[in-house]
C-alpha cells in the first residue's frame, strides 16, 4: 500500500481524513502527471450518492482545472461505468468518488487511466510524491490555460446500453428482487432490468445522501433474503454502494457469494470453450471449497493477494477471462476493465435462463467450507507494528498448521479500512471459531 492510495484508491472519513485540501492536491497532481502527454488532458468524474461526494468533487474539479485539465461530470454512476466510459468518451483519465461498500461517513477517490484500468502502482507513487513530498510543483496556467467544466447527460444510458450488449437473452417471466444499497445502482438498475424484461422489485433505491450501504446492499443481506423467501422470487441480487460488487440469493434464501458465482460461471464458460487459459483467478481469501471445486472440474485456480486490481493484473498478464473475490468483485476481461456488479448479475441470470434451472441448482454446485472472520481495529501505526512482529507471525502460522490440509488461517491488514482481518477456515466450526478468537486476542495484545 502507498501513503495515499490503498488497494482501492485513496480512502478515509470525508472532511477529516480525506479532506478537500487532499482531494484538490490529488486533482492537481493527477493533472500534472497527465500533462506529461503534452496535450490538454480531459478527465471524466463520476460519484456515488454520499453527501460528501459533492464537496470532494468540487475540490477535485478545482485541482484539475487549476493545472489546465478539462473536466466532464458524469453525475451519479457506478464505478464500472466510469471505467467503461473513460475509453468510450476518449478521455485521458476517469475519477470515481466513492468509498464502495463502506459506511456513509467514508469516501474515496479511484483513478482510472485512459484505457479504463486502475492506475499502476508507479503512477500512484508519482502522484503521492507530488502531493506529499512536493517532488514537483504543478503549473498554474492563466487565461485560456485554465481548465473548463462540462456536464454529460448521457452517461447512465450509454453505460446501460453497453451492459445490454453483453447478452442476447431476455429475462421475461423471471421474478427478481434487486437491492441497490441506496447507491450508484439506483440510477441504472431499474433501466437495465426493465429493458431485459425481468419482473423486478427494487429495494433501497431511494438515496438521501446518508443511507448508502445502511443495513442494505451486499454487506447486509438479511432484508433481501427475507424478501425473496416471503415473495417467492426466483432470485435476489444485491450491489454495494458503487455497484462494482454483486452477491445473490437463490429462491430458497441461500446466499451465493463471489466464490460460488465464479465457480458456476467458470464451469459454464469451460463447457462452452470460453474459459481462456482454463483458469479462474481468485484471491487468497477465496473459500477452500472453490479450490476443491476447481480441482474436480479441471479448472486452474490462479491465486493473487487480496484486491481486484491484483486479480486483474494476473488476468491481463496471462489472458485469463474471469476472476474475482468472495466479496462479489468479479471481472470479465472481454467486457470490463474492473469489477462490475450489474454485469455479474446479467451473466448469472443469463446462465439460469439458458440452462432452464433454478439459482439454487447453481449455488449447490460448490461446497463452502465454514469460515470465521474477525476484524481487529487497527490504525496505520498499529498495522505497522503488526507487520513487523515476527513472533506474532510465527504464532499464527502454528495455528494454521494445527488445521492440517482441510483448513487454514489468513491474517492481513485491510487496504481500505482501519482493520486487521482474521479469517479461519475448516470443516470443524468449533475448532476454527476458537482459533479465530485466540488469534484476535494475540493481535490486539501485540498491536496495543
N, C-alpha and C positions, 0 to 999 in steps of 0.2 A: 504494500500500500504506500501511496505517496503522502505528502504532507497536507495537501488539499483534497486530493482525489482518492477515494477508496475503490472498492471493487465495482461500484456502480455510480461513478461521478462524485461530485462534492456534495456532502450532505450534513445537516445539523439542524438544531432548533432554529427556526426562522426568527431573525431580528436580534438574536443573542449570539448564537454560534455561527450561523450563516447570515451575515449582516448585509445590508445594502452596500456598504463600502466594499465588502469582499466580492459581492456579485458584480459591482461596477469594475473592480480591479480584474476579475476573471474575464469580463467582457473586453476590457482594453487589451489585456494580454492575448486573448484569443484572436482579436482583430489584428494585432501586431504579427502574430505567427502566420495568419492568413495573408498578410501583406507581403510576405516573402515570395508570394507567387507573382508579384509585380503587376497586379491589376487590382481594381477596386473590388473588394470582396462583397459578396451578398450572403446574408445569413438569415435563415428562417428560424422562428421561435414558436414553439408550442408550449402548452401548460396544462396541468390538471386543474381540479376545482378548488384547491386550497385558497383560503382568503389571502394568504401571504404571497400567492403567485403574482398578483398584480404589482405588488411592491417590488419584488425581485425582478420581474420582467422589466419594469421601468428602469431599474438600476442597470440591468444588462443592456438595455437599449442605449442608455446614456454612455456606457462604457464603449460599446461597439461603434456608435456613431461618432464619438469624440476622436476616434482613431481613423475614421474615414470609411467604415463599413456601412453598407446599406442593409436595412433590416426589413423583413417581411413577417408580419404577425399572422399566425395561423389560428389563434384563439385556443379554445379547449379542444384538445385532440389526444388520442392515445400516443404513448411513446413510439410504438412501431409505425404510426402514421408519419411522425417526423422523420424517422429513419428511411421510410419509403419515399416521402415527398422531397427530401433534400436532393435526391438524384432525379426524380421526375420533374422537378422545377429547375433543375440545373443550377442549384445554389452551391456555394463553396463550403458551407457548413450548416448543421442544424443543431439547435439547442432545445432541450426539453427541460422545463422547470417542474420538477415533481420529486416527491420522496417515496414514490411507488406504494408499497404496502404499509408504510409507516403511518403513525397517527398524524392528525391534522397539524400539530404544532411543529412537526418536522417539515423541511423542504430540501430540495436538492437541485443540482444543475448537471445535466448529462449533455455531453457534446459529441456530435457525430460528424465525420468528415464528409466530403462531397460524394462519396460512394455509399453513404448510409451506414458505415461501420463506426463503432465507438473509437474514439481517439486512441492511438497507440500509447504505450507507457512512455515512450520517448517524447511525444508531443505534450502529454500531460506534464511530464517533468519540466519541459521547456516553459510551459505556462506557469507552473509553480515557481520556477526560478525567477521569472519576471515579476510575479506578484509578491513573493516572499523575500527574495534576495536582491531585487532591483538589478538583476543581471543586465537588463537592457531598459531603456526609457522609451515608452511608447510615444510616437509622434503626436503632435497637437496641430492638425491642419486647420486652416481658417477658410473663410469664404466658401467657395464651392467644394472645398475638400472635405467638409464635414458630411457625415453620412445622413441619409434620409430614411424615413419610415413609411411603409405602405401596409395596407391591410388586405389579406386574402380571404375571400368569402366562399371559396370552392374546396377548401382543404378536406372537410368532412366527406363531401360527396366524391371527391377524387379518390380518397382512401377507401371508402366503401366499395366503389367501383372496382378497385384493384382486388379487394378481397373476393368479390363476387366472381372475378375472372379466374379464380383458382379452383372452381368446382363447376361441374355441369349437372349436378344432382339437386333437385328441389326437395324440400323437407315438408311438403304439404301433408297434413294429417299427423305430423309429429308434434306432440304437446311438450313444450319446453319452458321451464322456469329459468329466467336469466337474472342473476344478481349483478348489478353494475357497480356496487360498492360506493355509490354516490360519487363516482369519479369520472374519468375520461370516457368510459364506455357509455355513459349517459347520453353522449352526443352522437354515438354511432350505432349502438347495438339494435335499437328499435328499427332503424333504416335497414340494417343488414339482414336481420332475421325475418323482417316483414317481406323483404324482396325475395327471400328464399321460400316463402310460403308457409313457414312454421307457425303453429298455433301457440303463441307465447304469452306469458305473463311476465312483466318486468318488475323486479324488486330493487329498491334502493337506487332509483334513477332520478331523484329529486335533490341534487346537491344544493347546500345552502352556504358553502364556504368552510364549514367546520365539521360536517358529518361524514366526510370522506373516510372510508375504512372503519367507521364507528360501529362495532358489533355487526359488521356485514362484510360481504365480499369473500375473497379466497382465504382470508385469515380467520374468518368467523363463519363457519359453515352451518351452524345449527338452524338458523332461520330458513335457509334454502332446503336443508334436509327435511325439516318439518313440512314445508310447503309441498315438496314433491310427493311425500308419502300421503299427506292429507288430501291433496287434489288429484292424486293418481296420474302424475305426469310421466311422460316417457323418460325424461332426463332433467337434470338441473345443471346449469352452467354458472360458475362464479368467476369473476375477474377481480383484480386488485385495483388500486387507485388509478394507475396509469395504463391498465389493461394490457400489460405485457405478460401477465400470468393467467393461466386458466386451470381451474380444478373442476371436477364434475361429480355429480351424484346420480346413481342409477335409480331405476324405478322402485327399488326396494329401500332406498335411502342409504345405500352404501357409498362410501367415498372412493372416487378414483383420483389418486394423486398423480403428480407428474410422472412418477416411475411406471405406474400401471398404464398410463396413456402412451408413454414412449414404447413400452413393451408391445402393446397391441398394434400400434401404428407401424413400428419397425417390422413386426412379423408380417403384417399385411403388405407392406412395401416389398419385403423379401419374396413373398409368394408371387407378386406381380413383376418381379425383376427390377424393381425401382430402388432397392437399397444399395446405394453406391458404396463400394468397398466392403459390403456385407457387414457393416458395423453401425452401432449406435453409440454416440458419445455421451457419457454421463459423468457425474462427479463422484468424489469420494464419499459424499453423503447419501448417495443412492442406496436404496434398500438391498440387502443381500439377496432377497427374493428376485430382484431384477437380474442380478448376475447369474443366479441359478437358471432363470428363465432363458437367458441368452445362451447359456451352455446347452440347454436341452434342445434349442431350436436352431443351433448353428449360426448364431449372431455373435459378432465380436463386440464385447463391451469395452470400449476405449475410455479410460478414466482420466479426468483432469481434476485440478483443485476447484474449490467452490467459486462460482461466479460465471454467469452466462457468457461473459467476454472470453473466458478461457475455453469454454466449450466451443464457441465459435472459432477461435483461433485454431483449435485442433481440427475442426470441420473443414476450414479453408485450407489448412496445410495439407490435408490428405484427401480432400474431395469427398468427405462423408456428407450424407444428405440430411440426417436427423440427429438431433442432440438436445439435451436439456437437463433440467434439475427437478428434484422431487417437489419443489415448491410450485411447479407449474410453468416455469420459464422453458418454453420449448421452441426450438429454432428449426425451420425448414429451409435449408440453404437455397433451394431453387426458387423460393418465393419471397424470402425475407432476409434481412441482414441483422436481425435481433429477435429476441423472444416476442411472440405475438399471440396474445390470449385469444383473440377472436378468430384468427387463422387456425389455431389449435382446435377451437370448438367446431369450426367448419369441418376440419379433417376428421374429427372424432364422430360427429353426427353423420357425415357423408359415409363413413365406413359402416355405421349401423344400417343406414338405408341400403347401401349396396349389398350387404350380407343378409339383409332382412332379419336381423337379430336384435335382441334387446341389449341395452347397455350393460346389464348385469352379466350377460354372457361374455362380454369383452373384459369386464372387471375381474371376473373369476379366472381368467387365463393365467394370472400371475399370483403366486402366494406371497403375501407380505410378511416378513418376519417382524415380531414385536419390536418396537423401538421406544426408548425413553429419552426424552430431550429435556435438559435442564439448562436454563440460561443464568449465568452469573453476571451481575452488573460489574462493568469494568470500564473506567475511563482510559484515556490514551496512556497515561503513566503506568496504570495497573496492567494494561495489556503488554507494555514493555517488560515489566517485571515478570509477567507470566512467560513471555517468550524467552527470557534469559535464564529461567530456573531449570537447570539440568536435572537436579534431583527430583523435581516435580514431574518432569517428563518421564524419568525412569519409573517412578511410582505408577504413573498412568499406563505405561507400556506393560508393566507387570499385571495390572488389572486386565488389560486386553488379552494377555496370554492365558489367563485363567479361563477364558471363554472357549478356547480351542478353535476348531475350524468353523464351527457354526455360530460364531459371534464375534463381536469386535467393539472397540471403543474409539471414538474420534472426538478430539477436543481442538477447537480452533477459535481464534478471535474473529468476531464478526467484522466484515469490511464496511458495513452500512449502519451499524448500531453500536452503542456503548455496552457491548456484551461479549462474554466468552461463552461459546456454545459447547455443551457436552451432549454427545449422542452415544448411547449404548444400545447394542442390538444383539439379539439372540433368541433362541427358542423358549427359554425359561424366563417368563416375565419377572417373577420374584427376584431371580438372580440379577437380572440386568437393572432392575429398579434399585436394588441395594447398592450395586456398583456405581450407578449414576449419582446417588446421593452421597456416597463416600467420596467420589471424585469431586463433586461440588464443594464439599466441606474442605478437602485438601486445597483446592484452588482458592477459595475465599481466604483461608488462613495464609496462603503463600503471597497473595497479592495485597493483603491488608497490612 
